[in-house]
Amino acid sequence: MDEKLFQRNIINFKKCMNTLFENDGLLSKRNYDISDFEMPTNIDEIIDNCFYKLIFRNNLEENKFIVILFTNTINITSKNFKFIDIEHFLTNLHNTINETFGTNYEQKELNINLFIIVTKVIKVNIQITTIKLLNKIKLYTEFNNINIESFIYKELLFNITKHVLIPNNIKILSESEKKSLKLKYNLSNYLNIPHINKLDPLSKFYGLVCGNIIRIVKNSSNAGFYITYRISK
């Protein structure tokens, strides 16, 4: 069993961290406060372990937090994953958050996004294993709102929003903006909007869930730009 993150590949660790924390990175696009974060200098020490965790607060929703967990697997039967003691960690997560951010939340008041980065290629189906993990977590915690996202590290080696084929201007609509869109275009149902699969790489980068609508502004040689919408399904 290899217990070292990224199999001690410093370059891959740095690339993933850059995708998360650069100015137009994943966390900024999801409105998490990373203003006080400084890139770690003890990288050798970090990747010499079997897990590494970070917690950040959302700028728009005070009770929303993202917990980033680097690990070699999310297989709940794995010795490696049991060593992390995810049950103890999440059971005490509200205390960790309260101590770190000076808050006073109960478990059920928190909106938690558990963001797991698997640091080596694994053979198990990551989506099925994620569902099993979520079901297990719900058995021993009182979180009313907890979501798990799982990425293989290779998905985060590059910021896909900087690809030449990806529009620069993408925004997730708020509930009020969704209602305005429905009135503007006289939509009988949001499902009349073209779909984007929630497993699409762009959906995963922005953390879209079913029902989220994104506005995409694309360049046009004739009109200068045009606006299109997609609903996550």
N, C-alpha and C positions, 0 to 999 in steps of 0.2 A: 504493500500500500504506500503510495507516494503522498506524504503529508505536506509537501512544500507547495505553496501557491505558485501558479504559473510554471511549475517544475523549475523554479528559481530563474525564470527568464525575466530579467529586469526590464528589457525593452518592451515586452508585451504589457507588463504592469504599467509602465509609464504611458504607453499609448492609450490604455483604457482610462487611466486617470485623466489624461488630457481631454478625451472625448467627454468625460463627465464634467470637468471643471473649467474648461476654457470659456472665454467670454460668451460665445454662442453655443456653448455645450449643452448637454442634455439637462443638467440641473437648472441652468439659467432659463432654458426654454420652458421648463415646468414650473418656473417661479419659486424656486427654493433659494433661501438666503445663504449664499456661500461667500459673502463679503469678508468674513473674518477667517476664512479657511486659507491655510498655507500648505503647499505641497510638502509632504513629509521628506525628510532628509535621510531617515534611517530605513531606506528601502530594503537593504539586505536583511535587516532584522525582521521587517514585515513579511517578506516572502519566504522567510525561513520557518514560518508558522503554517498552520492548516486553515486559518481563517483570519479575516481582518474586517472590522466593522466601523461604520461612520453614521452619524445621525444629523439631519438638517431639518429646519423648520420652513414651512411654506410662507411666502410673503403675503398671500391673499387670504389664506385660511389659517388662523392662529393655532387651531387644534390639529392641523395636518402636519405629519412628519414623515420623512422618508428615511428608512433604515437600510443602508447599503451594506451588504454582507458578501465579501469575497470568500469563496469556499471551493473545494475540489469536487463536491457533489451535492445534490439535494435529495439523494436517495435516503429516505428516513430509516432504512434498515442498515445503512452503511456504518461501519465502525468510525469512519472519519467524521460523518455528520453527527453521530451520537456524541463524539468527543466535544463538539461545539456546545452541547447541552442547550439546544434551541428552546426546549421547554422552560428551563430555568431563566434563560435570557429574556424570553418574551413575557413570562409571568411577572418579571421585575422591570419590564421595559418602561412602564409609566413612572416608576421611581427614578430610573436613570434619566428620563426626559425631564422630570421635575427638578432633579438636582442640577442637570446641565443647563436648563433654560430658565430656571427660577420660576417655574409654574407650579400649579397644584391640581393636576388632572387626575381623575380616576380612569381606570382602564376603559370603561364604556364611553367616556367622553372623547376619546382620541380617534383620529382618522389616521390609520397607519398604512403606509405603503412599504412592504418588505421587498426590497430590490436585491435579488440574488444574482451574483455574477459567478458562474461556474468557471474555474480557471484552468480547466483542461477539457478536452473532448471526452464525452461520456457516451456509453452505448444505450442507456435507458432513454425512453421517450420523455423528454423534459416537460412537455405539457401535462401528460398524465401524472407524472411524479409531482408536479407543482400542485395539482388538484388534491392529491393524496396528502401532501404536506399541509395545505390549507384546511382540509377537513380535520386533520389531527390537531392543528393549532386551535381550532374552534372548540375543541373538547375541553381544553384546559385554560382558556383565557376568556375574558368577558368583553373583548373588543367587539363593539357593534359594527364597526366599519374597518375591516382589514383586508388588504388586497396584496397578492403576491405576484411579482413579475420575475421571470427567470430568463437570464441571458447566458449563452455560451460566450466566453470572452472574445471570440473571433468576431462577434457581432458588434463589438465596441472598440475595435482597433482603429476605426475611422469614423469620423462624424459624417454620417450620410447626408445630413442637411446641407453640407458644403459641396456635395456632388453637383456637377454642372447641369444635370438633368432635373435636379430638385429645386422648385421655386424657393426664393428667399423669404417670401412673405406668406407665412402660414400661421393661422391663429385658431385656437379652440374657442368656440362661441360660448358665452355665458347663457344661463337660462333665459334671461331677458332678451338677449340677442337672438336666441333661437325663436322666441315668440315673435319678435319683429320680423324675422326672416319668413316665418309662416304666414304672417299677414301680408307682407310685401308681395310675395309670389302666390298668394291665395292657395296655399298647400292644404290639402285635406288631411295629409298624413306626412310626417317627417320621412317615412320610408319611401316617399316619392323621390327623395334626393338620391343621386347616385351613391353607391356604396364604396367603402374601403374596408377591406378585411382587417379585423383587429390584430391579426398575426402578420400583416404587412410590415416590412421593416420600418416604414415611416410611422405607422400606427404605434409600433412598439417603442420607437424613440420618443414619441410625445406622450406615451402612456395612455393611449386612447382606450376607453371602455365602450361597451355596446351603448349606442345612443348618443355618444359624443358627435358633434358636428364641427368640422373644420372649414375655415374659409381660406381659399388658396388664390393668391393674386399672381397671375402669370403675365409675362411680357407678350406683347402682340406687335407685329410689324405694321399692322394697319391702325389699330386703335390706341397703341401705346401700352395698354394693359387690359386684361379682362379678369373678372372674378368668377370663380366656380366654387362649389361646395361639395363636400363628401360627408356621409354619415357612417360612423363605425358600426360594423355588424359582425 
